[in-house]
Amino acid sequence: MAINKVLLVDDSPTDLANIRSIVRDAGYSVVTATSGNEAVKLASSEMPDLIFMDIVMEGADGYDACREIAQNSKTRNIPVVFVTSKNQKADRVWAELQGGKAFITKPYKPEQILDQISNLN
């Protein structure tokens, strides 16, 4: 599957701007969301090829949003990569159980983001 459009989900404007510049500078189309609920809606309407999702957000967190995306027949094939400050083994296991394909811990290096795009491309 070719990666062209990437949905970025983070409630921190700073983190969102940082990952947006990494992905956009690498030549990908970017759509952004600031909540899990918005991510679920945009996943369905925009049909991105990949989603980078924070976990800790107000309302529906990244786990909730990933689970909804994975259970929806229209969006279930969109890979979700968690990008989060959570770094316990339990967090990684739970992320995988919700449908997450990979897990990147903040602070991250731009190469970690780009490597995930390459791995899923």
Secondary structure, DSSP 8 states (H G I E B T S, - for coil): ----EEEEE-S-HHHHHHHHHHHHHTT-EEEEESSHHHHHHHHHHH--SEEEE-S--SSS-HHHHHHHHHHSTTTTTS-EEEEES---HHHHHHHHHTT--EEEESS--HHHHHHHHHHH-
